[in-house]
Amino acid sequence: MAVASANGIFEIEKNHKYIAANATVDLANCSLYDLVFRLNKPAFKSQGRMKTIAKKDLKNIICDKLNSADRYFTRVFNNAKFKDAKSIHKAELILNDIFLFYFIIYKMNDKVFKKVYKEPKEALEGILFDGMIVMSGGFGLCGLPENLILALRDSGVRNLTVISNNAGTEGQGLGLLLETKQIKKAISSYVGENKLFEKQYLSGEIELEFNPQGTLAERVRAGGAGIPAFFTATGVGTLVSENKKHQSFNGKEYIMETGLVADLSIVKAWKGDKSGNLIYRKTARNFNPVMATAGKVTIAEVEELCEVGELDPDQIHTPGIYVNRILEGRNYTKAIENLTLSEG
């Protein structure tokens, strides 16, 4: 908890202390940065007059500032518009306020910035909205974020555009979202295993944007790398190239494809730590690493959640900087898409 002690020390939990420096400030316009780092003498300017305020009241002053800032922080931070704190028409934190607010709230209440969540429903809280774009890792039924897909279904969010290599099967993977008709458009490379998808597509209930598999992978990678578009020879002269820009390079024709970015990426990893670093296992790696980079928000579910420092840095496939939230999944079905048995 944040407190202000009688000797002017602002404490945030144990071992986190900030000693205020000498300053006289205008209470009406001073920032959190000013209050915490510059206050030492109990002299404040209020409405043009000098007014003495006991240091025991510093806590209340700062808490008032925090309460005011809290109403605007999410909007300001998400929009990345750090406006002048004196403006009464804009969401109104200066840059130093942002950094300090982040640290104070992180230490006071880890729910604001924590990465680790216990339940998929909790991990999705505050992120979902109708009409959003969702990337889902996996190849066939391998490497699917099963728990997060179930939570998406149970949330009731609708009109989703889903970017995934395929559309799952009946009762498995993204097929669960097809059953509840939560998907309005799919950007995929193969959907032939799902009869329900075929039925909805032929009846006009769902849109489909087909991509060659390599092109889909590169579109996702490009989106994650901040590349808006690229040229490829794949698909030239086929239905894939219709209504796309054509360009000739060195006598060879190419078509332009755009990078893909999602409002939410959900991925599955074998192991992950509490900072979001991920390790995938064998073929379950598939589309997950590139999709982890291409979401405005990325949530990972892992089979084993480790403490920070337990994973070998040389084995990490996805650095934690790409992962916003992480949880340990459970009850994995390990379904097989096409089971083939040899006769004994």
N, C-alpha and C positions, 0 to 999 in steps of 0.2 A: 504494500500500500504506500502511496505517496504521502509524506508528511513534511511539515516545516518545523524544525526544532527551534528552540529559543536562541541558539547561537548562529542561526542563519543557514544551517545545513539542510539542503533538500534531499531527502532520502527516498530511494526507490528499491525496496527490498534490502537485504543485507549486502554489504560490499559494493553498493552502487550509491556513491555520494557525490554531490556537486556543490562546491563551495561558491557562494555568491560573491561577486566583486562589487567594489564601491560604485554606486550610481544613484542618481536622482531621476526618476522616470515619470512620465505622464500616464497615470493609471488608465485614462480613457482610451489611450492608443497604444500602450506598450504591448509587446508580444510576450508569449510564453518564454521565449528565449531571453528576453529582458528580465523577466521575473526570476527565472531560475538561475541564470548565470551572472546577472549584474546587480542584483539587490544585496545590499549588506547593511547600509544605513537605513534606519526606519523613517526616512523622509520621502514623501511622495507628493507630487504636484496634482492637485485635484481642483478642476474648474478655476484655474488661475491662482489658487492659493496654496501655500505650503501647509501640509497637514501631516501630523505625525501619526503613524499607524504602528502598533506593536507588532513585533515579529511573530508573535503567536497567531496573528491574523493572516499571516502569509499563506498558510494552508488554504484558508477559505477563499482568498483572492485567486490563487492558482486553480483551485477546484472550480470556481466560477468560470474562469477562462476555459478550462477543459470542457465543462458542460456546454459552453457556447460553441466551442470548436467542434465538439462531437456532432452537432447538428449538420455541419457542413463538410466534415472531413471526407466522408466517402465520396461525395459528389466531386469535390475538388480533386482528390487524389486520382479518381478514375478518369477524369477529364484532363488531368495533367495541366491545369491552368492555375498557377500559383499567383493570384492577383494581390494587389495592394491591400494590406489588412485594414486600411482606413476606409475602403469603399463600403458603402452601405447597400449597394445593389448587386454585388458580386459575392461569390462564396470565398471567403475572406481570410485566408491564412497566408502569411508570407512563408518563404521557403524554409527559414529556420524553424518556424512553427511546425511545419510538416515533419521535419526530421525529429524534433523534440517530441511532438505528439505521438509519432510512431513508437518511439522508444518508451515513453512513459506508459502508454496504453499496453504495449507488449509486456512490460514488466508488471503492470497492475492486473492485467487480465489477458491471459494468453489466448482467449477465445477469438480475439480480434485478428491476430496474425499467426496463429498456430497452423501447422501443416497436418498434424496427426489427428485423425478422427476415428471414432470407434465404429460408427455405423455408416453405411452408404447413404442413407437418407440424410443424416447429419452433414455428410460431406457435400451433398448437393444443395444444401440449404442456402437460399439467397442468390442462386446462380440461374435457376431455370426460368424460362419464359416462353410463352407460345410463339411459334414461328422461328425459333432459334436454329442455328446450324450446329450439329453435333458430329464430331469425328469419333469413330469407334475402332480401336485396334483389333487385330485378329486376322486369321486366314482360315476360311472354313469355320470350324469350331475350335480351332487351336489358338490359344493366346487371347481368348475373349475376356473382357472385364465383366464377368457374369454377374457379380453382385451389384455393380453400378447399373447394368442394363435392367436388372430387376427393379432397382430403386427408381430408375427413369420411368419404367412402366407404372409403378405404383404411385408416382407423383401425379400422373394424369396430364402432364404437359403434352401439348398437341401441335399439329402442323409442323412437325420437325423436318428439316432437311438433314439427312444422314449421309455422311461420307464414310464409306467402308468398302473394303475389297469385295465383299459379298453381303447378302441379305439374311444370313443365317438359314436355319431350316425350321420346319414346323415345330414349335414348342422349344426351340433352342436359339440362343443368341438374339440377334435383332428380329428374328421371327416372332418373339414375344411382343414387340412393339407393333408388328404388322397385325397381330391378332386383335389388338385394341385400337387399330387404325389411328395410331399416333404419328405415323410417318406420312408426309405429303409428297416428299421427293427423295429419291435415292441417287447418289453419285457413286457409282460402283463399276466393277469390271466383270463381275459374274454373279448372276442371280438365279441361275437355272435350277438349283436344287430346291428352291422354295416354290411349291405349287400355289401357296396362298398369295405370294408376290405376283405370280403370273396372272392369277385371277383378278387381283386388284388393278394391275396394270392394264389388262385388256378391257376392264370395265371403266377405265378412266379415273379411278380413285387415287392413283398414285402416279407421279411423274418419274421418269427414269433418264438419267444422263449417263450413257455408257462411255467408258474409257478403256483403251488398251491398258493392261495391267501395269506395264512399265511406265506408261504415261501418267496413270493415276498416282503411282509412287513418286514420280518426279514432280507432279503438281503439288503434292503434299509437302515434299522436301523443299520445293521452291517457296511455298507459303511460309514455312518455318524459317527459311533463310532470308526472308524479306525481299524475295525476287518476285515482282508482279507478273511477269510473263516470260516465256522462252519459246524457241522454235525447235520443232522436231520433225523428222521425216516420217515418223510412224503415223500411219493412217492416211497419208497423201493418196488421193484417188479413190478413197472409200467413203462410206457414209459418215465416218468420223470427221472428215474434213469439211463437211458441208457447213456453210455460214461461218467459217473461220478464216482469218486473214492468211493469205498465202504469200510467201516471199521466196525469192530465188537467191541462193548463195553458192558461188562458184559453179554455176550451171546446174545446181540441184534444187528441187523444189521442197519447201518446208511449210508446215502450218504452225500457227501460233497457239500455244496453250497458256492459260492463266494459272497462277499459283492459287492454292486453296488455303484458306484460313477459317477456323471454326470459332464459334462463341465458346464452345466447350469441347475439349478432347478427353476421352476416357480411355485409359490404357491398362494393360495387365502386365505385371512383371513377376519374376520368380522371387527375387529378394529386393528389398528397399530399406533405406534407413530413415530416421526421423527428419532428416534434412531433405528427403526426396530423391536421393541418389538411387538409381535403379540398375538392377542386373536382370537380364532376360535369360531364358534357358532354351537352347537349341531352337527348334523351328517355331516355338511360341514367341520368338522375337519378332518375326515378320514385320508387319506395318507399325508396330507399337513405337519404336524409337522415333521415326519421322513424325508420327502423329503427336507425340509428346511435345514436339517443338512448335507445332502449328496451331495450337489452341490459345485463344486469349486467356482462357483458364484451363489448366490441365489437372485432372484428378487421376491418380494412379492407385490401383489396388494390387496388393502383393500377397504372395503365399506366405512369406515370412518377413516380418517387420523387425529390423535390427536397430540397435543403438548406433548413434553417430560414431564412426571410427571402427566399427566392426567389419565393414566391407573393405576389400582390397581395392585401393584407388585404381589400380591398373585393370581391374575387371569391370569397372562401372561403364555401362553403355549410355545411360542418360544422366547427365549431371543434374543435381537437385535444383539448379537455377530455373529449369524448365517446368518444374512440378510445383503447383500451388497447394495441393492437398493430397494426402496419402492415407490409406487405410489398409488393414490386414483383412483380406477376404477369407471366406470360409465356405464349406459345403460345396466344393467344386465337383461338378459331375464328370468331368473328363470324357465328355460324349465323343463318340466316333461317328463321323458323317456317313461314311459308307463302310459298313463292317463286312469284311470278306474273310471267310474261314476256309481252310484247306480240308479236304476230306481225309480222315485218318485211316 
